[in-house]
Amino acid sequence: MIKHKEEARAAKKKELEVDGAGGGGSGKDLLDILLDKAEDGAAEVKLSRDNIKAFIIDVVTAGSDTSAAMVEWMLAELMNHPEALRKVRDEIDGVVGRDRIAGEADLPSLPYLQAAYKETLRLRPAAPIAHRQSTEEIHIRGYRVPAQTSVFINVWSIGRDPAYWDEPLEFRPERFLAGGGSEGLEPRGQHFQFMPFGSGRRGCPGMGLALQSVPAVVAALVQCFDWECSTGGRMEIDMEEGDGLVCARKHPLLLHAHPRLTPFPPLL
């Protein structure tokens, strides 16, 4: 991708020289900006091709794989819990109706949908391990952690700790609703028993996007389609987790989709 971008930039530059134009008329994307910085000899920090490739890989991995994995996990959890799926669908039909497709602007009016998303984040955090490095020696519960030590925080295990969660292995969105035991808990890193995006200055920079995009996508999928297992009939969906930095499903989520809204309304 970087090679193609560089070739396109070189061709554009040659075209401008031939035409006698002084500058490009189109806007720059993120890769354009990074390549400009790499070519800037006066830049305070010099970017190499390896720096740029690593940055792009981070953006693609953290910005797309994690969100895609969370959409699959949330839909799978709802399929395995038909009553929760019914509540999400009834809430969407009651608030949004059938004249348009649910979107991000509707999320504040869909508390059960958001509670189901929080419960999915608790049980299936996309990044199950957070990594930090100690800046100085500290002592935690009798353990000495020397300075410059890599510390791995098991976010997956924290979200299932029975010391903080009732029935920790059960999918119960109601725990996050008014009157539930975890009412008011937000996944923004302010509550250490629930931090699927990490916490502090090194928390996930894509948290705000994920909190908007994932429930909005699931809302549209639930609103627009009836879903059933590809094998037919009522079957428990396998929830085995795969290996890797992103906690994705080990086996693909295979479902049949049947339209609920015909024709589909416009997305406003």
BELLINNOR-V234492 format. One record per run of one state. SS is the DSSP state (2 for helix, 1 for strand, 0 for the rest). FROM is the first residue (numbers start at 1). LEN is the number of residues. Records with the same first field share a line. If there is no record, write none. Layout:
SS->FROM-LEN, FROM-LEN
This chain:
0->1-1, 20-10, 40-9, 81-1, 96-8, 110-1, 124-5, 134-4, 141-2, 146-4, 159-14, 177-23, 203-4, 230-11, 242-7, 250-5, 260-9
2->2-18, 30-10, 49-32, 82-14, 104-6, 111-13, 155-4, 173-4, 200-3, 207-18
1->129-5, 138-3, 143-3, 150-5, 225-5, 241-1, 249-1, 255-5
